[in-house]
C-alpha cells in the first residue's frame, strides 16, 4: 500500500479491504458501488499516468467511527454509498456519502490530506428539492458534479438532485 494512502487510512481509523489498486480515474469516479478489492500484497502500487488513481477499498462499516469522531455527534451522519479513498495526481483524498440525520438530507463530504493534516474541500448537502454546497477544489483537478454541472469552488445553492459525484475536472 502506498505510504500516503496507508497513513491516511490509519489516521482516519478506517479499515481497508485488500491491497491498493489502480484504474483510470474516469472509471473510478463513475463507479457508485463498492470497488473490487485489489489483491493483498499490492503494497507499493502507484498510478502509471496522470489519468489513473491509486485506491484502497474501504470496509464500509469502519467509516462510521470516523464520522462520529470528526463531527462530534455519534450517529449524525450515516454512510449511504461506499466511500472512496484514493491518490490522484500525487494528492490523497477521502470522500464519504452519508445521510445527515440532523438536517434530513444527503451529504457528500470530501477531505484532502496533506502533511499539515486533513482539510475538508467539499461539503454538499442535497435533497430532491435543493442542493447547497461549500467547495474549495481549486488546483486539485477535481470537481463536484451536480445535475451535469461541474463546480470547483464557492458556496451556494442549486436545484435538487438524487446523486452528487466527485469527478475529474474538465
C-alpha positions in Angstrom: 0.0 0.0 0.0 1.4 3.4 -0.8 2.7 5.0 2.4 0.5 8.1 1.8 -2.7 6.0 1.5 -1.7 3.8 4.4 -1.1 6.8 6.6 -4.5 8.3 5.6 -6.3 5.1 6.5 -4.5 4.7 9.8 -5.0 8.4 10.7 -8.7 8.3 9.9 -9.2 4.9 11.7 -10.7 3.4 8.5 -10.1 -0.2 7.6 -9.0 -1.2 4.1 -10.0 -4.5 2.4 -7.3 -6.0 0.2 -4.4 -4.1 -1.2 -4.0 -1.0 -3.3 -5.4 -1.0 -6.9 -5.1 1.4 -9.8 -7.6 2.2 -12.5 -8.4 5.1 -14.9 -9.7 8.0 -12.9 -12.8 8.4 -15.1 -13.8 4.8 -14.4 -13.1 5.0 -10.7 -15.1 8.1 -10.2 -18.0 6.8 -12.3 -18.4 3.7 -10.1 -21.0 4.4 -7.4 -20.8 0.9 -6.0 -18.2 -0.8 -3.9 -14.8 -1.2 -5.6 -13.5 -4.7 -6.0 -10.6 -5.1 -3.5 -7.2 -5.3 -5.1 -5.2 -8.5 -4.2 -3.3 -8.4 -0.9 0.4 -7.8 -1.4 -0.2 -4.8 -3.7 1.6 -2.5 -1.2 3.5 -0.1 -3.4 1.2 0.3 -6.4 1.4 3.7 -8.0 -0.7 5.3 -10.8 1.2 4.8 -14.1 -0.2 8.0 -15.6 -1.9 11.3 -14.5 -5.2 9.7 -15.8 -5.1 7.0 -13.1 -5.9 6.8 -9.4 -4.4 4.5 -6.8 -7.2 3.5 -4.5 -7.9 1.5 -1.4 -11.2 -0.4 -1.0 -12.7 0.6 2.4 -14.6 -1.5 4.8 -17.9 0.5 4.8 -18.7 -0.1 8.4 -15.3 1.4 9.5 -16.3 4.8 8.3 -19.0 5.3 11.0 -16.3 5.8 13.7 -14.6 8.4 11.6 -17.8 10.3 11.1 -18.7 10.1 14.7 -15.3 11.3 15.9 -15.0 14.0 13.2 -18.3 15.7 13.7 -18.8 15.1 17.5 -22.2 13.7 17.4 -22.4 9.9 17.1 -25.0 8.8 14.5 -25.5 12.3 13.0 -24.0 11.1 9.7 -24.7 7.5 8.4 -22.9 6.3 5.2 -25.1 5.7 2.2 -22.6 4.8 -0.5 -19.2 3.1 -0.4 -16.5 5.7 0.5 -13.6 6.4 -1.8 -10.0 6.7 -0.5 -7.6 7.4 -3.3 -4.5 9.2 -4.6 -4.9 11.3 -7.7 -2.1 13.3 -9.3 0.0 12.9 -6.1 -2.8 14.2 -3.8 -4.7 12.0 -1.3 -8.4 12.2 -0.7 -11.3 10.5 1.2 -14.8 11.1 0.0 -17.9 9.9 2.1 -21.5 10.0 1.1 -23.8 10.0 4.1 -27.2 10.9 5.3 -27.3 13.8 7.8 -29.9 12.9 10.4 -29.9 16.4 11.9 -30.7 18.2 8.7 -32.6 15.4 6.9 -30.5 15.4 3.7 -27.8 13.5 1.9 -24.3 14.8 2.2 -21.1 14.4 0.2 -18.0 15.1 2.4 -14.6 15.3 0.7 -11.3 15.6 2.5 -7.8 16.3 1.2 -4.9 15.0 3.1 -1.6 16.9 3.3 1.5 16.9 5.5 -0.4 19.5 7.6 -3.3 17.2 8.1 -6.9 16.8 6.8 -8.8 19.6 5.2 -12.5 19.5 4.1 -12.5 20.5 0.4 -16.2 19.9 -0.3 -19.4 19.7 1.6 -22.5 19.2 -0.5 -26.0 18.7 1.1 -28.7 17.5 -1.3 -32.3 16.5 -1.4 -34.7 16.2 -4.4 -35.7 19.8 -3.8 -32.4 21.7 -3.2 -28.6 21.3 -3.1 -26.3 23.5 -1.0 -22.6 23.4 -1.3 -19.3 24.8 0.0 -16.5 23.7 -2.3 -12.8 24.5 -2.5 -11.3 22.2 -5.1 -9.3 24.8 -7.0 -5.9 23.5 -8.0 -6.9 19.8 -7.5 -8.0 18.7 -11.0 -11.3 17.5 -9.4 -14.8 18.9 -9.4 -18.2 18.1 -7.8 -20.8 17.2 -10.4 -24.4 18.2 -9.6 -27.1 17.8 -12.3 -24.4 17.6 -15.0 -22.7 20.8 -14.0 -19.1 20.8 -12.5 -18.4 23.0 -9.5 -14.8 23.5 -8.3 -15.2 26.3 -5.8 -17.6 28.6 -4.0 -20.6 28.5 -1.7 -24.2 28.5 -3.0 -27.3 26.6 -3.8 -28.7 24.9 -6.9 -31.5 22.6 -8.0 -32.2 19.4 -6.1 -30.7 16.1 -7.1 -30.6 12.4 -6.2 -26.9 12.0 -6.7 -23.7 14.1 -6.3 -20.4 12.8 -7.6 -16.7 13.7 -7.4 -15.3 13.7 -11.0 -12.1 14.7 -12.8 -12.4 18.4 -13.6 -12.8 19.0 -17.3 
